[in-house]
Amino acid sequence: MMRNEVQIISYGDFLVSSEIVTEHFSCDLGKCHGVCCVEGNSGAPLKLSECRLLERDYPAYSVFMTSEGRDAAERKGFFDVDTDGDIVTPLIGKEGPCAYSFMENGSCFCAIERAYCRGLCKFRKPVSCHLYPVRVRHLPSGFTQLELNRWKICEYAFENGAAKKVPVYKFLREPLIDAFGQDLYDALDAFALRLVSG
C-alpha cells in the first residue's frame, strides 16, 4: 500500500481507517500547551453515560477547575448541545476553554483527569478526548467507524510522532483497548505487521 492510499480495515462491527495504523502521532505538550482544550467553537463530544459520570464525580474534580469553569458547568449543566445537535462538554462562554480545563505553568490540563490520576474519582475523561486524534462515528448500519482527524493545532504531535516513529494506534493503545477491547487492538497490530512484511 502506498503511503497516501487509505484503506478500510474491517473487523467485526468496526470499520477502521488504515491511517490509524500508517500515520504517526505523539502529543508534544511543550509545543502545543494543551491548546486542544481551548480552541474550537464546541466542546468535546460526550456519550450519554459520560454525562452521568460527570455529574457523579463533580465534587472530586471541580476543585481543580477554574471559578469560570465551575460557573459554566453549574449554569449550563454538566453537558451542552452544540449547533449540530451533538452532546458536548460545556465551554466557558460561546467559544473558548472547556469548562473542565485549567491552566498550570502555561499549559492547559483536564481537571477530570487530574482528579483521576490522584485517585479522587474513577472517571478519567471523555473517551473522545482520550482517543484523539481518532474520531468515532456510529453508522446507521450498526458499524462503528474510526477515522483519523487532522487538526492544525496538532501538527506538532504528527511531527513528533513521525520523528519518534510512533503509529497513531500505538500512541492510543490504552484508550483503544479500554474503549473497544484487546481484540480490535490486536487486529490493528496484525494489519501493521502485514504492511511491514508485505
C-alpha positions as CSV (number, residue, x, y, z in Angstrom):
1,M,0.0,0.0,0.0
2,M,1.4,3.4,-0.9
3,R,1.7,5.9,1.9
4,N,-1.2,8.1,0.8
5,E,-3.5,5.3,-0.1
6,V,-6.2,4.9,2.6
7,Q,-7.9,1.5,3.1
8,I,-10.7,0.5,5.4
9,I,-9.8,-2.2,7.9
10,S,-12.9,-4.3,8.6
11,Y,-13.0,-6.2,11.9
12,G,-16.3,-7.4,13.4
13,D,-18.6,-4.4,13.7
14,F,-15.7,-1.9,13.2
15,L,-14.5,-0.1,10.1
16,V,-11.1,1.5,10.7
17,S,-9.2,3.9,8.5
18,S,-5.8,2.5,7.7
19,E,-4.3,5.9,8.6
20,I,-4.7,5.0,12.2
21,V,-2.0,2.4,11.6
22,T,0.1,4.0,9.0
23,E,0.3,7.6,10.3
24,H,2.2,8.7,13.3
25,F,1.2,10.8,16.3
26,S,2.6,11.7,19.8
27,C,1.4,14.7,21.8
28,D,4.1,17.3,22.4
29,L,2.7,19.4,25.3
30,G,5.9,21.5,25.3
31,K,4.9,22.9,21.9
32,C,1.1,22.8,21.9
33,H,0.5,23.6,25.6
34,G,-2.8,21.6,25.6
35,V,-4.5,24.1,23.3
36,C,-6.9,21.4,22.1
37,C,-8.8,22.1,25.4
38,V,-9.0,25.8,24.5
39,E,-9.6,26.1,20.7
40,G,-12.8,25.4,18.9
41,N,-16.4,26.5,18.9
42,S,-17.8,23.4,20.5
43,G,-16.9,21.2,23.5
44,A,-15.7,17.6,23.4
45,P,-18.2,15.0,22.2
46,L,-19.8,13.1,25.1
47,K,-21.7,9.8,25.4
48,L,-24.9,9.8,27.5
49,S,-23.3,7.6,30.0
50,E,-20.5,10.1,30.5
51,C,-22.9,12.8,31.3
52,R,-24.0,10.8,34.4
53,L,-20.3,10.2,35.3
54,L,-19.5,13.9,35.1
55,E,-22.3,14.7,37.5
56,R,-21.4,11.9,39.9
57,D,-17.7,12.8,40.1
58,Y,-18.2,16.6,40.0
59,P,-17.3,17.1,43.7
60,A,-14.0,15.3,43.2
61,Y,-12.7,17.1,40.1
62,S,-14.4,20.5,40.5
63,V,-11.7,21.6,43.0
64,F,-9.2,21.7,40.0
65,M,-11.5,23.7,37.8
66,T,-11.3,27.5,37.5
67,S,-14.1,29.6,39.0
68,E,-15.2,30.4,35.5
69,G,-15.4,26.7,34.6
70,R,-17.4,25.9,37.7
71,D,-19.8,28.7,36.9
72,A,-20.2,27.5,33.4
73,A,-20.9,23.9,34.5
74,E,-23.3,24.9,37.2
75,R,-25.1,27.4,34.9
76,K,-25.2,25.2,31.7
77,G,-25.2,21.8,33.3
78,F,-22.6,19.0,33.0
79,F,-23.1,18.9,29.3
80,D,-24.2,21.2,26.5
81,V,-25.7,20.6,23.0
82,D,-23.8,22.3,20.1
83,T,-25.2,23.7,16.9
84,D,-25.0,20.3,15.2
85,G,-27.2,18.8,18.0
86,D,-24.3,16.8,19.5
87,I,-23.9,16.4,23.3
88,V,-20.6,18.0,24.3
89,T,-18.7,19.4,27.3
90,P,-19.7,22.9,28.2
91,L,-17.4,25.8,27.3
92,I,-16.6,29.0,29.2
93,G,-18.5,31.4,27.0
94,K,-19.7,30.7,23.5
95,E,-16.2,29.8,22.4
96,G,-13.1,29.2,24.4
97,P,-11.8,26.8,27.0
98,C,-13.6,23.7,28.0
99,A,-15.3,24.3,31.4
100,Y,-13.4,21.3,32.8
101,S,-9.9,22.7,31.9
102,F,-7.4,24.7,33.9
103,M,-4.0,26.3,33.3
104,E,-0.8,25.3,35.0
105,N,2.7,26.5,34.1
106,G,1.5,27.9,30.8
107,S,-0.2,24.7,29.7
108,C,-3.9,23.6,29.7
109,F,-4.9,20.4,31.6
110,C,-8.1,18.5,32.3
111,A,-9.5,18.8,35.8
112,I,-11.2,15.4,35.5
113,E,-8.0,13.6,34.5
114,R,-6.1,15.4,37.3
115,A,-8.6,14.1,39.9
116,Y,-8.5,10.6,38.3
117,C,-4.7,10.5,38.4
118,R,-4.8,11.4,42.1
119,G,-7.2,8.7,42.9
120,L,-10.1,11.0,43.6
121,C,-12.5,9.7,41.0
122,K,-13.0,6.7,38.7
123,F,-13.9,8.6,35.5
124,R,-10.7,9.5,33.7
125,K,-12.1,11.9,31.0
126,P,-14.4,11.8,28.0
127,V,-13.5,9.0,25.6
128,S,-13.5,11.5,22.7
129,C,-10.6,13.3,24.4
130,H,-8.7,10.1,25.4
131,L,-8.9,8.8,21.8
132,Y,-7.9,11.9,20.0
133,P,-6.8,12.2,17.1
134,V,-9.2,9.2,16.4
135,R,-12.8,10.2,16.0
136,V,-15.7,7.7,16.4
137,R,-18.8,7.6,14.2
138,H,-21.7,5.2,14.8
139,L,-23.2,4.4,11.5
140,P,-26.9,3.7,10.8
141,S,-25.8,0.2,9.6
142,G,-24.7,-0.6,13.1
143,F,-21.0,-0.4,12.3
144,T,-18.6,1.8,14.4
145,Q,-16.2,3.8,12.2
146,L,-12.9,5.0,13.4
147,E,-11.3,7.8,11.5
148,L,-8.1,9.9,11.8
149,N,-8.9,13.6,12.5
150,R,-6.3,16.2,11.4
151,W,-6.4,19.5,13.3
152,K,-3.9,22.2,12.6
153,I,-3.1,22.8,16.2
154,C,-1.9,19.2,16.5
155,E,0.7,19.5,13.7
156,Y,3.5,19.2,16.3
157,A,2.0,15.9,17.5
158,F,2.1,14.5,14.0
159,E,5.7,15.7,13.5
160,N,6.7,14.4,16.9
161,G,5.1,11.0,16.2
162,A,6.9,10.8,12.9
163,A,10.2,11.6,14.5
164,K,9.7,9.0,17.2
165,K,8.2,6.5,14.8
166,V,5.0,6.1,17.0
167,P,2.0,5.0,15.0
168,V,-1.3,6.5,16.0
169,Y,-2.8,3.2,17.2
170,K,0.3,2.5,19.4
171,F,0.1,6.0,20.9
172,L,-3.6,5.3,21.7
173,R,-3.0,1.7,22.9
174,E,-4.6,2.2,26.3
175,P,-7.7,4.2,25.3
176,L,-8.3,1.9,22.2
177,I,-8.3,-1.2,24.4
178,D,-10.4,0.5,27.1
179,A,-13.0,1.6,24.6
180,F,-13.1,-1.3,22.1
181,G,-11.2,-4.2,23.6
182,Q,-7.9,-6.0,23.2
183,D,-9.1,-7.9,20.1
184,L,-9.6,-4.8,18.0
185,Y,-6.1,-3.5,19.0
186,D,-4.6,-6.9,18.1
187,A,-6.3,-6.7,14.7
188,L,-4.7,-3.3,14.0
189,D,-1.3,-4.6,15.2
190,A,-1.7,-7.6,12.8
191,F,-2.5,-5.2,9.9
192,A,0.6,-3.2,10.7
193,L,2.7,-6.4,10.7
194,R,1.3,-7.4,7.3
195,L,2.3,-4.0,5.9
196,V,5.8,-4.4,7.1
197,S,6.2,-8.0,5.8
198,G,4.3,-7.3,2.6
